[in-house]
Structure formats: structure tokens, C-alpha cells
């Protein structure tokens, strides 16, 4: 499923690590990384899966924490 995500807020993000849970594995597996430009990312989410995106801030390299 093609997905476009616009991230709002004052933090600028530069990358996202992708983790997926599918029928192939019992635990989330690393599935690559994505570039983020102007807090906008596009991603093709596989059918029948769960995807977690871990965002990395542009300036500090800090990982975003869930709220």
C-alpha cells in the first residue's frame, strides 16, 4: 500500500529506520531505512503487515521518542 506521511511539528527529521512484523517472523525485523525530506516520506507498506518507523532528527541525530 503506497503511503505518504507528512510529519508536523518543529523537529526536522532526516531518516527513518523501518521494522516490520509479518507472517514470516514472530518478532519485528529490520527492513531498511528511508530518507525524509522536508518532514515528508513515502513508503510502500506491505499487505498484511505491521510497520514501525523510528525517526531520526536532522540536526542532532537523536531518535524520536513515542508520546
TORVEX-171383 format. One record per residue: x, y, z of N, C-alpha, C, O, CB in turn. Coordinates in steps of 0.05 Angstrom, whole numbers, padded with zeros to 5 digits, always signed. Atoms other than C-alpha are relative to their C-alpha. Glycine has a CB too. Layout:
<rs>
XYZXYZXYZXYZXYZ
...
</rs>
This chain:
<rs>
+00017-00023+00000+00000+00000+00000+00018+00025+00000+00033+00029+00019-00019+00000+00024
-00016-00025+00000+00033+00066-00021-00010+00019+00021-00034+00025+00023+00000+00013-00028
+00007-00019-00021+00035+00115+00036+00018+00024+00000+00042+00022-00003+00002-00015+00028
-00015-00024-00003+00056+00187+00042-00006+00011+00028-00029+00014+00035-00008+00021-00022
+00003-00009-00028+00068+00214+00112+00013+00028+00002+00036+00031-00004+00012-00020+00020
-00010-00027-00005+00075+00288+00128+00002+00003+00031-00018+00000+00045-00018+00023-00012
-00005-00002-00029+00106+00299+00197-00002+00030+00008+00012+00046-00003+00028-00011+00008
+00004-00028-00009+00082+00362+00233+00017+00005+00025+00025-00014+00039-00029+00006+00005
-00015-00007-00024+00119+00399+00288+00026+00015-00007+00032+00019-00030+00007-00025+00016
-00023-00016+00004+00182+00438+00298+00026-00016-00005+00046-00004-00013+00004+00018+00023
-00024+00017+00004+00231+00380+00295+00002-00008-00029-00017-00018-00041+00000-00025+00018
-00005+00008+00028+00262+00367+00226+00012-00028+00001+00032-00032+00016+00019+00020-00015
-00010+00027+00000+00273+00293+00212+00014-00006-00027+00007+00005-00047-00022-00020+00004
-00015+00005+00024+00323+00265+00162-00001-00029-00009+00005-00035-00033+00029+00007+00004
+00000+00029+00007+00315+00189+00164-00020-00015+00017-00028-00005+00039+00028-00012+00002
+00016+00018-00016+00272+00132+00188+00010-00028-00003+00016-00037-00025-00030+00002-00008
-00006+00029+00001+00291+00061+00206-00026-00015-00001-00045-00008+00013+00018-00009+00025
+00024+00014+00004+00239+00011+00184+00002-00028+00013+00022-00042+00010-00006-00003-00030
+00002+00026-00013+00218-00050+00225-00028-00011-00008-00048+00003-00007+00003+00001+00031
+00025+00012+00009+00164-00099+00201-00006-00026+00015+00012-00042+00021+00001-00005-00030
+00010+00025-00011+00123-00154+00232-00018-00012-00022-00038+00000-00030-00016+00005+00027
+00015+00014+00021+00097-00204+00180-00003-00029+00008+00006-00037+00029+00015+00002-00028
+00004+00028-00006+00076-00276+00178+00026-00016-00001+00027-00038+00009-00020-00012-00021
-00025+00014+00003+00148-00295+00162+00016-00001+00026+00034-00017+00029+00017+00014-00021
-00016-00001-00024+00174-00277+00232-00018+00007+00024-00037+00022+00021+00024+00020-00002
+00016-00005-00024+00147-00276+00303+00006+00027+00013-00010+00036+00030+00004-00022+00020
-00008-00025-00012+00183-00212+00321+00006+00020-00022+00013+00012-00044+00025-00003+00019
-00006-00020+00021+00193-00145+00284+00029-00004-00010+00047-00009+00006-00004+00028+00011
-00026+00003+00013+00251-00149+00235+00008+00026-00013-00008+00040-00024+00000-00023-00021
-00010-00023+00014+00295-00093+00209-00005-00003-00030-00001-00024-00041+00031+00005+00005
+00007+00002+00028+00273-00076+00139+00010+00024-00016-00003+00033-00035-00031-00002-00003
-00012-00022+00014+00318-00019+00117-00004+00027+00012-00011+00029+00036-00010+00000-00028
+00003-00028-00009+00316+00056+00122-00012+00017-00022-00011+00010-00046+00027+00011+00010
+00012-00019+00019+00282+00115+00089+00012+00028+00004+00019+00035+00026-00031+00001+00003
-00007-00028-00002+00303+00186+00074-00025+00016+00004-00046+00010-00007+00016+00010-00026
+00022-00019-00004+00259+00242+00098+00009+00027-00009+00030+00037-00001-00009+00001+00031
-00007-00027+00010+00259+00309+00062-00024+00018+00006-00047+00013+00000+00005-00001-00031
+00020-00019-00008+00221+00369+00089-00023-00013+00017-00046-00007+00014-00013+00014-00025
+00018+00015-00017+00189+00322+00140-00022-00015-00015-00044-00019-00005-00013+00019+00020
+00018+00016+00017+00155+00283+00084+00014-00026-00009+00036-00025-00018-00009+00017-00025
-00011+00025+00009+00166+00210+00070-00021-00016-00015-00045-00014-00010+00011-00016+00023
+00017+00018+00015+00137+00160+00021+00010-00029+00005+00034-00034+00004-00001+00007-00030
-00007+00027-00006+00135+00086+00036-00021-00019-00011-00045-00014-00009+00004-00004+00031
+00018+00021+00010+00105+00023+00005-00003-00020+00022+00015-00037+00027+00011-00013-00027
+00005+00018-00022+00074-00015+00063-00010-00027-00010-00030-00027-00025-00019+00012+00021
+00009+00026+00009+00068-00090+00051-00028-00007+00011-00035+00001+00033+00020-00022+00008
+00026+00009-00009-00002-00120+00055+00004-00019+00024+00024-00033+00025-00015-00015-00023
+00000+00019-00023-00018-00158+00119+00025+00001+00017+00036-00020+00024-00005-00028-00010
-00024-00003-00016+00040-00130+00158-00005+00024+00020-00024+00039+00017+00025+00005-00017
-00001-00023-00018+00054-00081+00215+00027+00012-00004+00048-00002-00002-00005-00009+00030
-00026-00014+00004+00108-00029+00203+00003+00021+00021-00015+00037+00027+00001+00013-00028
-00008-00021-00018+00143+00014+00254+00022+00017-00012+00042+00005-00022+00009-00012+00028
-00020-00018+00010+00182+00075+00232+00013+00014+00023-00001+00028+00039-00012+00020-00021
-00015-00014-00021+00236+00101+00280+00014+00024-00013+00032+00020-00029+00021-00019+00014
-00009-00024+00013+00250+00173+00262+00026+00010+00013+00029+00008+00037-00021+00022+00001
-00025-00012-00010+00319+00207+00268-00001+00029-00007-00006+00037-00030+00024-00014-00013
+00000-00029+00004+00323+00282+00278+00023+00009-00017+00045-00003-00016+00001+00015+00027
-00020-00010+00019+00361+00321+00225+00025+00012+00013+00047+00004+00006-00013+00020-00018
-00023-00015-00011+00405+00366+00268+00016-00015+00020+00040-00014+00020-00010+00025+00012
-00015+00012-00022+00422+00324+00328+00005-00030-00004+00023-00041+00009-00016+00003+00025
-00002+00029+00003+00415+00253+00302-00014-00015+00021-00012-00040+00023+00029-00008+00000
+00015+00013-00021+00370+00239+00361-00023-00016-00011-00034-00009-00032-00010+00021+00021
+00023+00016+00008+00317+00186+00356-00025+00011+00014-00024+00017+00038+00004-00031+00007
+00025-00010-00011+00245+00209+00366-00011-00020+00019-00010-00044+00014-00021+00007-00022
+00012+00018-00020+00211+00181+00427-00030+00002-00002-00042+00023-00006+00008+00008+00029
+00029+00000+00001+00138+00160+00425-00012+00016+00023-00001+00017+00045-00011-00029+00000
+00014-00015-00021+00089+00204+00464-00027-00011+00004-00042-00001+00021-00002+00030-00007
</rs>
